[in-house]
């Protein structure tokens, strides 16, 4: 796997080392999983914002049509 190198503040590095040791995984695996989890949640949030934006664009007339059709 092609990896990039990043700088991590010492305070975060200490926490990373502590938590990854407690979980019994490498720091790299911890960071990879945390990043993937963050991206998944970010994607869901962006999808929700997009859906809310579409609903905001829907006119009151269209909403009344929908309610009358139910």
PDB file with one MODEL, atoms N, CA, C and O in Angstrom:
MODEL        1
ATOM      1  N   UNK A   1       0.853  -1.171   0.000  1.00  0.00           N
ATOM      2  CA  UNK A   1       0.000   0.000   0.000  1.00  0.00           C
ATOM      3  C   UNK A   1       0.901   1.236   0.000  1.00  0.00           C
ATOM      4  O   UNK A   1       1.863   1.311   0.764  1.00  0.00           O
ATOM      5  N   UNK A   2       0.589   2.174  -0.837  1.00  0.00           N
ATOM      6  CA  UNK A   2       1.348   3.419  -0.919  1.00  0.00           C
ATOM      7  C   UNK A   2       0.939   4.333   0.232  1.00  0.00           C
ATOM      8  O   UNK A   2      -0.241   4.648   0.383  1.00  0.00           O
ATOM      9  N   UNK A   3       1.897   4.758   1.038  1.00  0.00           N
ATOM     10  CA  UNK A   3       1.595   5.557   2.226  1.00  0.00           C
ATOM     11  C   UNK A   3       2.216   6.942   2.123  1.00  0.00           C
ATOM     12  O   UNK A   3       3.258   7.125   1.492  1.00  0.00           O
ATOM     13  N   UNK A   4       1.565   7.908   2.748  1.00  0.00           N
ATOM     14  CA  UNK A   4       2.088   9.267   2.849  1.00  0.00           C
ATOM     15  C   UNK A   4       2.527   9.496   4.292  1.00  0.00           C
ATOM     16  O   UNK A   4       2.061   8.820   5.209  1.00  0.00           O
ATOM     17  N   UNK A   5       3.407  10.431   4.474  1.00  0.00           N
ATOM     18  CA  UNK A   5       3.869  10.782   5.812  1.00  0.00           C
ATOM     19  C   UNK A   5       3.261  12.119   6.207  1.00  0.00           C
ATOM     20  O   UNK A   5       3.266  13.071   5.427  1.00  0.00           O
ATOM     21  N   UNK A   6       2.734  12.180   7.435  1.00  0.00           N
ATOM     22  CA  UNK A   6       2.159  13.427   7.935  1.00  0.00           C
ATOM     23  C   UNK A   6       2.762  13.742   9.299  1.00  0.00           C
ATOM     24  O   UNK A   6       3.253  12.850   9.991  1.00  0.00           O
ATOM     25  N   UNK A   7       2.721  15.001   9.674  1.00  0.00           N
ATOM     26  CA  UNK A   7       3.174  15.416  10.998  1.00  0.00           C
ATOM     27  C   UNK A   7       2.003  15.444  11.960  1.00  0.00           C
ATOM     28  O   UNK A   7       0.914  15.900  11.613  1.00  0.00           O
ATOM     29  N   UNK A   8       2.228  14.956  13.168  1.00  0.00           N
ATOM     30  CA  UNK A   8       1.189  14.930  14.191  1.00  0.00           C
ATOM     31  C   UNK A   8       1.721  15.667  15.418  1.00  0.00           C
ATOM     32  O   UNK A   8       2.840  15.403  15.856  1.00  0.00           O
ATOM     33  N   UNK A   9       0.936  16.585  15.976  1.00  0.00           N
ATOM     34  CA  UNK A   9       1.380  17.270  17.192  1.00  0.00           C
ATOM     35  C   UNK A   9       1.694  16.257  18.299  1.00  0.00           C
ATOM     36  O   UNK A   9       1.036  15.223  18.409  1.00  0.00           O
ATOM     37  N   UNK A  10       2.695  16.563  19.106  1.00  0.00           N
ATOM     38  CA  UNK A  10       3.156  15.649  20.162  1.00  0.00           C
ATOM     39  C   UNK A  10       2.021  15.222  21.097  1.00  0.00           C
ATOM     40  O   UNK A  10       1.949  14.058  21.491  1.00  0.00           O
ATOM     41  N   UNK A  11       1.144  16.147  21.451  1.00  0.00           N
ATOM     42  CA  UNK A  11       0.028  15.837  22.349  1.00  0.00           C
ATOM     43  C   UNK A  11      -0.872  14.757  21.740  1.00  0.00           C
ATOM     44  O   UNK A  11      -1.292  13.827  22.429  1.00  0.00           O
ATOM     45  N   UNK A  12      -1.159  14.891  20.449  1.00  0.00           N
ATOM     46  CA  UNK A  12      -1.990  13.910  19.750  1.00  0.00           C
ATOM     47  C   UNK A  12      -1.232  12.594  19.609  1.00  0.00           C
ATOM     48  O   UNK A  12      -1.812  11.517  19.749  1.00  0.00           O
ATOM     49  N   UNK A  13       0.055  12.687  19.333  1.00  0.00           N
ATOM     50  CA  UNK A  13       0.872  11.481  19.168  1.00  0.00           C
ATOM     51  C   UNK A  13       0.871  10.637  20.448  1.00  0.00           C
ATOM     52  O   UNK A  13       0.803   9.409  20.380  1.00  0.00           O
ATOM     53  N   UNK A  14       0.946  11.286  21.604  1.00  0.00           N
ATOM     54  CA  UNK A  14       0.911  10.562  22.879  1.00  0.00           C
ATOM     55  C   UNK A  14      -0.420   9.832  23.049  1.00  0.00           C
ATOM     56  O   UNK A  14      -0.454   8.666  23.441  1.00  0.00           O
ATOM     57  N   UNK A  15      -1.510  10.529  22.749  1.00  0.00           N
ATOM     58  CA  UNK A  15      -2.839   9.918  22.863  1.00  0.00           C
ATOM     59  C   UNK A  15      -2.983   8.770  21.873  1.00  0.00           C
ATOM     60  O   UNK A  15      -3.537   7.723  22.206  1.00  0.00           O
ATOM     61  N   UNK A  16      -2.489   8.966  20.668  1.00  0.00           N
ATOM     62  CA  UNK A  16      -2.545   7.932  19.639  1.00  0.00           C
ATOM     63  C   UNK A  16      -1.804   6.682  20.097  1.00  0.00           C
ATOM     64  O   UNK A  16      -2.315   5.569  19.971  1.00  0.00           O
ATOM     65  N   UNK A  17      -0.616   6.868  20.621  1.00  0.00           N
ATOM     66  CA  UNK A  17       0.190   5.740  21.089  1.00  0.00           C
ATOM     67  C   UNK A  17      -0.524   5.004  22.219  1.00  0.00           C
ATOM     68  O   UNK A  17      -0.582   3.775  22.222  1.00  0.00           O
ATOM     69  N   UNK A  18      -1.062   5.748  23.170  1.00  0.00           N
ATOM     70  CA  UNK A  18      -1.753   5.167  24.317  1.00  0.00           C
ATOM     71  C   UNK A  18      -2.983   4.367  23.883  1.00  0.00           C
ATOM     72  O   UNK A  18      -3.159   3.219  24.292  1.00  0.00           O
ATOM     73  N   UNK A  19      -3.818   4.968  23.066  1.00  0.00           N
ATOM     74  CA  UNK A  19      -5.061   4.316  22.649  1.00  0.00           C
ATOM     75  C   UNK A  19      -4.777   3.100  21.770  1.00  0.00           C
ATOM     76  O   UNK A  19      -5.392   2.050  21.952  1.00  0.00           O
ATOM     77  N   UNK A  20      -3.867   3.231  20.835  1.00  0.00           N
ATOM     78  CA  UNK A  20      -3.580   2.096  19.952  1.00  0.00           C
ATOM     79  C   UNK A  20      -2.993   0.926  20.738  1.00  0.00           C
ATOM     80  O   UNK A  20      -3.284  -0.230  20.428  1.00  0.00           O
ATOM     81  N   UNK A  21      -2.173   1.208  21.749  1.00  0.00           N
ATOM     82  CA  UNK A  21      -1.639   0.133  22.596  1.00  0.00           C
ATOM     83  C   UNK A  21      -2.756  -0.551  23.371  1.00  0.00           C
ATOM     84  O   UNK A  21      -2.785  -1.778  23.471  1.00  0.00           O
ATOM     85  N   UNK A  22      -3.672   0.234  23.918  1.00  0.00           N
ATOM     86  CA  UNK A  22      -4.795  -0.338  24.674  1.00  0.00           C
ATOM     87  C   UNK A  22      -5.682  -1.205  23.788  1.00  0.00           C
ATOM     88  O   UNK A  22      -6.218  -2.217  24.238  1.00  0.00           O
ATOM     89  N   UNK A  23      -5.833  -0.802  22.524  1.00  0.00           N
ATOM     90  CA  UNK A  23      -6.658  -1.570  21.588  1.00  0.00           C
ATOM     91  C   UNK A  23      -5.901  -2.740  20.972  1.00  0.00           C
ATOM     92  O   UNK A  23      -6.504  -3.629  20.371  1.00  0.00           O
ATOM     93  N   UNK A  24      -4.590  -2.737  21.121  1.00  0.00           N
ATOM     94  CA  UNK A  24      -3.778  -3.816  20.563  1.00  0.00           C
ATOM     95  C   UNK A  24      -3.616  -3.744  19.059  1.00  0.00           C
ATOM     96  O   UNK A  24      -3.469  -4.768  18.392  1.00  0.00           O
ATOM     97  N   UNK A  25      -3.644  -2.527  18.524  1.00  0.00           N
ATOM     98  CA  UNK A  25      -3.449  -2.344  17.083  1.00  0.00           C
ATOM     99  C   UNK A  25      -2.337  -1.324  16.866  1.00  0.00           C
ATOM    100  O   UNK A  25      -1.965  -0.579  17.774  1.00  0.00           O
ATOM    101  N   UNK A  26      -1.822  -1.309  15.655  1.00  0.00           N
ATOM    102  CA  UNK A  26      -0.761  -0.349  15.347  1.00  0.00           C
ATOM    103  C   UNK A  26      -1.342   1.058  15.252  1.00  0.00           C
ATOM    104  O   UNK A  26      -2.540   1.243  15.038  1.00  0.00           O
ATOM    105  N   UNK A  27      -0.475   2.028  15.415  1.00  0.00           N
ATOM    106  CA  UNK A  27      -0.901   3.420  15.274  1.00  0.00           C
ATOM    107  C   UNK A  27      -1.400   3.679  13.856  1.00  0.00           C
ATOM    108  O   UNK A  27      -2.358   4.425  13.654  1.00  0.00           O
ATOM    109  N   UNK A  28      -0.749   3.063  12.883  1.00  0.00           N
ATOM    110  CA  UNK A  28      -1.154   3.238  11.485  1.00  0.00           C
ATOM    111  C   UNK A  28      -2.558   2.699  11.259  1.00  0.00           C
ATOM    112  O   UNK A  28      -3.378   3.344  10.605  1.00  0.00           O
ATOM    113  N   UNK A  29      -2.843   1.490  11.811  1.00  0.00           N
ATOM    114  CA  UNK A  29      -4.182   0.920  11.659  1.00  0.00           C
ATOM    115  C   UNK A  29      -5.228   1.783  12.355  1.00  0.00           C
ATOM    116  O   UNK A  29      -6.326   1.982  11.836  1.00  0.00           O
ATOM    117  N   UNK A  30      -4.882   2.292  13.529  1.00  0.00           N
ATOM    118  CA  UNK A  30      -5.814   3.161  14.244  1.00  0.00           C
ATOM    119  C   UNK A  30      -6.141   4.397  13.410  1.00  0.00           C
ATOM    120  O   UNK A  30      -7.309   4.748  13.240  1.00  0.00           O
ATOM    121  N   UNK A  31      -5.105   5.053  12.891  1.00  0.00           N
ATOM    122  CA  UNK A  31      -5.318   6.265  12.093  1.00  0.00           C
ATOM    123  C   UNK A  31      -6.084   5.969  10.810  1.00  0.00           C
ATOM    124  O   UNK A  31      -6.943   6.751  10.404  1.00  0.00           O
ATOM    125  N   UNK A  32      -5.779   4.848  10.173  1.00  0.00           N
ATOM    126  CA  UNK A  32      -6.489   4.476   8.949  1.00  0.00           C
ATOM    127  C   UNK A  32      -7.968   4.256   9.238  1.00  0.00           C
ATOM    128  O   UNK A  32      -8.830   4.778   8.532  1.00  0.00           O
ATOM    129  N   UNK A  33      -8.258   3.477  10.285  1.00  0.00           N
ATOM    130  CA  UNK A  33      -9.656   3.206  10.625  1.00  0.00           C
ATOM    131  C   UNK A  33     -10.392   4.467  11.060  1.00  0.00           C
ATOM    132  O   UNK A  33     -11.555   4.660  10.706  1.00  0.00           O
ATOM    133  N   UNK A  34      -9.725   5.323  11.823  1.00  0.00           N
ATOM    134  CA  UNK A  34     -10.348   6.575  12.256  1.00  0.00           C
ATOM    135  C   UNK A  34     -10.656   7.471  11.059  1.00  0.00           C
ATOM    136  O   UNK A  34     -11.710   8.104  11.003  1.00  0.00           O
ATOM    137  N   UNK A  35      -9.733   7.518  10.109  1.00  0.00           N
ATOM    138  CA  UNK A  35      -9.931   8.347   8.916  1.00  0.00           C
ATOM    139  C   UNK A  35     -11.072   7.806   8.065  1.00  0.00           C
ATOM    140  O   UNK A  35     -11.909   8.576   7.592  1.00  0.00           O
ATOM    141  N   UNK A  36     -11.116   6.489   7.863  1.00  0.00           N
ATOM    142  CA  UNK A  36     -12.198   5.887   7.080  1.00  0.00           C
ATOM    143  C   UNK A  36     -13.550   6.113   7.750  1.00  0.00           C
ATOM    144  O   UNK A  36     -14.541   6.392   7.074  1.00  0.00           O
ATOM    145  N   UNK A  37     -13.594   5.995   9.068  1.00  0.00           N
ATOM    146  CA  UNK A  37     -14.824   6.238   9.821  1.00  0.00           C
ATOM    147  C   UNK A  37     -15.276   7.692   9.652  1.00  0.00           C
ATOM    148  O   UNK A  37     -16.459   7.966   9.453  1.00  0.00           O
ATOM    149  N   UNK A  38     -14.321   8.611   9.735  1.00  0.00           N
ATOM    150  CA  UNK A  38     -14.622  10.030   9.571  1.00  0.00           C
ATOM    151  C   UNK A  38     -15.172  10.309   8.171  1.00  0.00           C
ATOM    152  O   UNK A  38     -16.161  11.026   8.019  1.00  0.00           O
ATOM    153  N   UNK A  39     -14.526   9.741   7.153  1.00  0.00           N
ATOM    154  CA  UNK A  39     -14.984   9.959   5.779  1.00  0.00           C
ATOM    155  C   UNK A  39     -16.393   9.407   5.572  1.00  0.00           C
ATOM    156  O   UNK A  39     -17.206  10.026   4.885  1.00  0.00           O
ATOM    157  N   UNK A  40     -16.689   8.242   6.165  1.00  0.00           N
ATOM    158  CA  UNK A  40     -18.024   7.649   6.044  1.00  0.00           C
ATOM    159  C   UNK A  40     -19.064   8.584   6.652  1.00  0.00           C
ATOM    160  O   UNK A  40     -20.099   8.847   6.040  1.00  0.00           O
ATOM    161  N   UNK A  41     -18.792   9.082   7.848  1.00  0.00           N
ATOM    162  CA  UNK A  41     -19.728   9.997   8.507  1.00  0.00           C
ATOM    163  C   UNK A  41     -19.857  11.313   7.753  1.00  0.00           C
ATOM    164  O   UNK A  41     -20.947  11.875   7.658  1.00  0.00           O
ATOM    165  N   UNK A  42     -18.753  11.798   7.220  1.00  0.00           N
ATOM    166  CA  UNK A  42     -18.778  13.034   6.448  1.00  0.00           C
ATOM    167  C   UNK A  42     -19.632  12.860   5.196  1.00  0.00           C
ATOM    168  O   UNK A  42     -20.402  13.752   4.839  1.00  0.00           O
ATOM    169  N   UNK A  43     -19.498  11.720   4.531  1.00  0.00           N
ATOM    170  CA  UNK A  43     -20.294  11.450   3.329  1.00  0.00           C
ATOM    171  C   UNK A  43     -21.783  11.429   3.675  1.00  0.00           C
ATOM    172  O   UNK A  43     -22.600  11.992   2.947  1.00  0.00           O
ATOM    173  N   UNK A  44     -22.135  10.775   4.793  1.00  0.00           N
ATOM    174  CA  UNK A  44     -23.537  10.731   5.214  1.00  0.00           C
ATOM    175  C   UNK A  44     -24.061  12.127   5.530  1.00  0.00           C
ATOM    176  O   UNK A  44     -25.201  12.453   5.197  1.00  0.00           O
ATOM    177  N   UNK A  45     -23.240  12.948   6.168  1.00  0.00           N
ATOM    178  CA  UNK A  45     -23.647  14.319   6.493  1.00  0.00           C
ATOM    179  C   UNK A  45     -23.847  15.136   5.219  1.00  0.00           C
ATOM    180  O   UNK A  45     -24.806  15.901   5.113  1.00  0.00           O
ATOM    181  N   UNK A  46     -22.944  14.973   4.254  1.00  0.00           N
ATOM    182  CA  UNK A  46     -23.076  15.703   2.993  1.00  0.00           C
ATOM    183  C   UNK A  46     -24.321  15.263   2.237  1.00  0.00           C
ATOM    184  O   UNK A  46     -25.007  16.089   1.635  1.00  0.00           O
ATOM    185  N   UNK A  47     -24.617  13.962   2.264  1.00  0.00           N
ATOM    186  CA  UNK A  47     -25.830  13.464   1.617  1.00  0.00           C
ATOM    187  C   UNK A  47     -27.071  14.049   2.273  1.00  0.00           C
ATOM    188  O   UNK A  47     -28.024  14.416   1.585  1.00  0.00           O
ATOM    189  N   UNK A  48     -27.066  14.138   3.606  1.00  0.00           N
ATOM    190  CA  UNK A  48     -28.199  14.717   4.323  1.00  0.00           C
ATOM    191  C   UNK A  48     -28.359  16.190   3.973  1.00  0.00           C
ATOM    192  O   UNK A  48     -29.475  16.653   3.738  1.00  0.00           O
ATOM    193  N   UNK A  49     -27.259  16.928   3.937  1.00  0.00           N
ATOM    194  CA  UNK A  49     -27.330  18.348   3.582  1.00  0.00           C
ATOM    195  C   UNK A  49     -27.874  18.526   2.168  1.00  0.00           C
ATOM    196  O   UNK A  49     -28.652  19.443   1.904  1.00  0.00           O
ATOM    197  N   UNK A  50     -27.459  17.644   1.264  1.00  0.00           N
ATOM    198  CA  UNK A  50     -27.951  17.724  -0.113  1.00  0.00           C
ATOM    199  C   UNK A  50     -29.449  17.456  -0.155  1.00  0.00           C
ATOM    200  O   UNK A  50     -30.187  18.148  -0.857  1.00  0.00           O
ATOM    201  N   UNK A  51     -29.900  16.456   0.593  1.00  0.00           N
ATOM    202  CA  UNK A  51     -31.320  16.142   0.625  1.00  0.00           C
ATOM    203  C   UNK A  51     -32.122  17.289   1.240  1.00  0.00           C
ATOM    204  O   UNK A  51     -33.185  17.643   0.731  1.00  0.00           O
ATOM    205  N   UNK A  52     -31.621  17.866   2.324  1.00  0.00           N
ATOM    206  CA  UNK A  52     -32.317  18.994   2.947  1.00  0.00           C
ATOM    207  C   UNK A  52     -32.385  20.190   2.009  1.00  0.00           C
ATOM    208  O   UNK A  52     -33.383  20.910   1.979  1.00  0.00           O
ATOM    209  N   UNK A  53     -31.328  20.396   1.249  1.00  0.00           N
ATOM    210  CA  UNK A  53     -31.307  21.491   0.284  1.00  0.00           C
ATOM    211  C   UNK A  53     -32.373  21.279  -0.788  1.00  0.00           C
ATOM    212  O   UNK A  53     -33.048  22.224  -1.198  1.00  0.00           O
ATOM    213  N   UNK A  54     -32.519  20.043  -1.236  1.00  0.00           N
ATOM    214  CA  UNK A  54     -33.549  19.747  -2.237  1.00  0.00           C
ATOM    215  C   UNK A  54     -34.943  19.991  -1.677  1.00  0.00           C
ATOM    216  O   UNK A  54     -35.811  20.520  -2.371  1.00  0.00           O
ATOM    217  N   UNK A  55     -35.159  19.604  -0.411  1.00  0.00           N
ATOM    218  CA  UNK A  55     -36.463  19.832   0.196  1.00  0.00           C
ATOM    219  C   UNK A  55     -36.746  21.324   0.354  1.00  0.00           C
ATOM    220  O   UNK A  55     -37.886  21.757   0.190  1.00  0.00           O
ATOM    221  N   UNK A  56     -35.724  22.108   0.669  1.00  0.00           N
ATOM    222  CA  UNK A  56     -35.905  23.551   0.802  1.00  0.00           C
ATOM    223  C   UNK A  56     -36.305  24.181  -0.527  1.00  0.00           C
ATOM    224  O   UNK A  56     -37.036  25.172  -0.557  1.00  0.00           O
ATOM    225  N   UNK A  57     -35.828  23.609  -1.614  1.00  0.00           N
ATOM    226  CA  UNK A  57     -36.132  24.145  -2.938  1.00  0.00           C
ATOM    227  C   UNK A  57     -37.538  23.777  -3.395  1.00  0.00           C
ATOM    228  O   UNK A  57     -38.085  24.374  -4.322  1.00  0.00           O
ATOM    229  N   UNK A  58     -38.105  22.787  -2.729  1.00  0.00           N
ATOM    230  CA  UNK A  58     -39.450  22.364  -3.099  1.00  0.00           C
ATOM    231  C   UNK A  58     -40.437  23.453  -2.686  1.00  0.00           C
ATOM    232  O   UNK A  58     -40.402  23.945  -1.558  1.00  0.00           O
ATOM    233  N   UNK A  59     -41.293  23.810  -3.591  1.00  0.00           N
ATOM    234  CA  UNK A  59     -42.235  24.897  -3.292  1.00  0.00           C
ATOM    235  C   UNK A  59     -43.369  24.414  -2.390  1.00  0.00           C
ATOM    236  O   UNK A  59     -43.644  23.217  -2.302  1.00  0.00           O
ATOM    237  N   UNK A  60     -44.012  25.355  -1.733  1.00  0.00           N
ATOM    238  CA  UNK A  60     -45.160  25.031  -0.887  1.00  0.00           C
ATOM    239  C   UNK A  60     -46.263  24.368  -1.699  1.00  0.00           C
ATOM    240  O   UNK A  60     -46.963  23.483  -1.206  1.00  0.00           O
ATOM    241  N   UNK A  61     -46.410  24.796  -2.934  1.00  0.00           N
ATOM    242  CA  UNK A  61     -47.433  24.221  -3.809  1.00  0.00           C
ATOM    243  C   UNK A  61     -47.163  22.733  -4.019  1.00  0.00           C
ATOM    244  O   UNK A  61     -48.083  21.916  -3.965  1.00  0.00           O
ATOM    245  N   UNK A  62     -45.917  22.390  -4.256  1.00  0.00           N
ATOM    246  CA  UNK A  62     -45.557  20.990  -4.452  1.00  0.00           C
ATOM    247  C   UNK A  62     -45.801  20.179  -3.180  1.00  0.00           C
ATOM    248  O   UNK A  62     -46.252  19.036  -3.249  1.00  0.00           O
ATOM    249  N   UNK A  63     -45.506  20.765  -2.026  1.00  0.00           N
ATOM    250  CA  UNK A  63     -45.748  20.069  -0.768  1.00  0.00           C
ATOM    251  C   UNK A  63     -47.240  19.849  -0.536  1.00  0.00           C
ATOM    252  O   UNK A  63     -47.645  18.794  -0.046  1.00  0.00           O
ATOM    253  N   UNK A  64     -48.056  20.839  -0.885  1.00  0.00           N
ATOM    254  CA  UNK A  64     -49.508  20.676  -0.752  1.00  0.00           C
ATOM    255  C   UNK A  64     -50.015  19.579  -1.677  1.00  0.00           C
ATOM    256  O   UNK A  64     -50.887  18.799  -1.296  1.00  0.00           O
ATOM    257  N   UNK A  65     -49.477  19.515  -2.887  1.00  0.00           N
ATOM    258  CA  UNK A  65     -49.853  18.445  -3.816  1.00  0.00           C
ATOM    259  C   UNK A  65     -49.514  17.083  -3.220  1.00  0.00           C
ATOM    260  O   UNK A  65     -50.299  16.141  -3.324  1.00  0.00           O
ATOM    261  N   UNK A  66     -48.367  16.986  -2.610  1.00  0.00           N
ATOM    262  CA  UNK A  66     -47.941  15.734  -1.999  1.00  0.00           C
ATOM    263  C   UNK A  66     -48.868  15.357  -0.853  1.00  0.00           C
ATOM    264  O   UNK A  66     -49.297  14.208  -0.753  1.00  0.00           O
ATOM    265  N   UNK A  67     -49.180  16.317   0.012  1.00  0.00           N
ATOM    266  CA  UNK A  67     -50.057  16.039   1.150  1.00  0.00           C
ATOM    267  C   UNK A  67     -51.451  15.631   0.688  1.00  0.00           C
ATOM    268  O   UNK A  67     -52.051  14.728   1.270  1.00  0.00           O
ATOM    269  N   UNK A  68     -51.970  16.278  -0.341  1.00  0.00           N
ATOM    270  CA  UNK A  68     -53.304  15.950  -0.846  1.00  0.00           C
ATOM    271  C   UNK A  68     -53.321  14.578  -1.503  1.00  0.00           C
ATOM    272  O   UNK A  68     -54.357  13.914  -1.539  1.00  0.00           O
ATOM    273  N   UNK A  69     -52.191  14.162  -2.015  1.00  0.00           N
ATOM    274  CA  UNK A  69     -52.109  12.862  -2.666  1.00  0.00           C
ATOM    275  C   UNK A  69     -52.000  11.710  -1.683  1.00  0.00           C
ATOM    276  O   UNK A  69     -52.172  10.553  -2.066  1.00  0.00           O
ATOM    277  N   UNK A  70     -51.716  12.010  -0.418  1.00  0.00           N
ATOM    278  CA  UNK A  70     -51.556  10.937   0.579  1.00  0.00           C
ATOM    279  C   UNK A  70     -52.856  10.452   1.104  1.00  0.00           C
ATOM    280  O   UNK A  70     -52.886   9.555   1.946  1.00  0.00           O
TER     281      UNK A  70
ENDMDL
END
